[in-house]
Amino acid sequence: MRAPAAASVRSGTAVTSTSGTSTSGTSAPRVFGEVTLTCAEGDYAGQNRGIVKYFFEVGAGRENFTWAS
């Protein structure tokens, strides 16, 4: 039996950036541009999107990108 949150995961989740630059190894800010989140629809798709958005924001930093509408 799968966990309830795993029940809606079918084809995976993708986070993509339309444009951006990254300056690893320097103190300059990273700018990722506009980010799009897509995932399979299901019973818990909204929760899955929320979890992915949260961890993406923590990892990338909210000031470094914007969510696509």
C-alpha positions as CSV (number, residue, x, y, z in Angstrom):
1,M,0.0,0.0,0.0
2,R,1.3,3.5,-0.9
3,A,1.2,6.5,1.4
4,P,-1.7,8.9,0.6
5,A,0.6,11.6,-0.7
6,A,2.3,9.1,-3.1
7,A,-1.0,8.0,-4.5
8,S,-1.2,11.1,-6.8
9,V,2.3,10.9,-8.1
10,R,2.1,9.5,-11.6
11,S,4.5,11.0,-14.0
12,G,6.5,13.1,-11.6
13,T,7.0,16.7,-10.9
14,A,9.0,19.3,-13.0
15,V,10.3,22.7,-12.0
16,T,11.6,24.7,-14.9
17,S,13.1,28.2,-15.4
18,T,12.4,30.2,-18.5
19,S,15.6,32.2,-18.2
20,G,18.3,32.9,-15.7
21,T,21.9,33.1,-14.8
22,S,23.9,31.5,-12.0
23,T,27.2,32.7,-10.6
24,S,28.4,29.8,-8.5
25,G,31.6,30.5,-6.6
26,T,31.0,34.3,-6.3
27,S,29.0,36.5,-3.9
28,A,26.9,37.9,-6.7
29,P,23.1,37.1,-6.4
30,R,21.7,34.3,-8.4
31,V,18.7,35.2,-10.7
32,F,16.6,32.3,-12.0
33,G,13.9,34.3,-13.7
34,E,10.4,32.9,-13.9
35,V,9.8,29.4,-12.6
36,T,7.0,27.0,-13.6
37,L,5.8,24.1,-11.6
38,T,3.9,21.2,-13.2
39,C,2.8,17.9,-11.8
40,A,0.3,15.1,-12.4
41,E,-3.3,15.8,-11.3
42,G,-4.7,13.6,-8.6
43,D,-6.2,13.5,-5.1
44,Y,-3.2,15.1,-3.4
45,A,-1.8,17.1,-6.3
46,G,-2.3,20.4,-4.5
47,Q,-0.4,19.2,-1.4
48,N,2.4,17.9,-3.6
49,R,2.7,21.2,-5.4
50,G,2.8,23.0,-2.0
51,I,5.6,20.8,-0.7
52,V,7.7,21.2,-3.9
53,K,7.2,25.0,-3.9
54,Y,8.2,25.2,-0.3
55,F,11.4,23.3,-0.7
56,F,12.3,25.1,-3.9
57,E,11.8,28.5,-2.2
58,V,14.0,27.4,0.7
59,G,16.7,26.1,-1.6
60,A,16.7,28.8,-4.2
61,G,15.7,31.7,-2.0
62,R,12.5,33.6,-2.6
63,E,14.3,36.8,-3.8
64,N,16.0,34.9,-6.6
65,F,13.0,34.0,-8.8
66,T,9.3,34.5,-9.4
67,W,6.6,31.9,-9.9
68,A,4.9,31.9,-13.3
69,S,1.2,32.5,-13.2
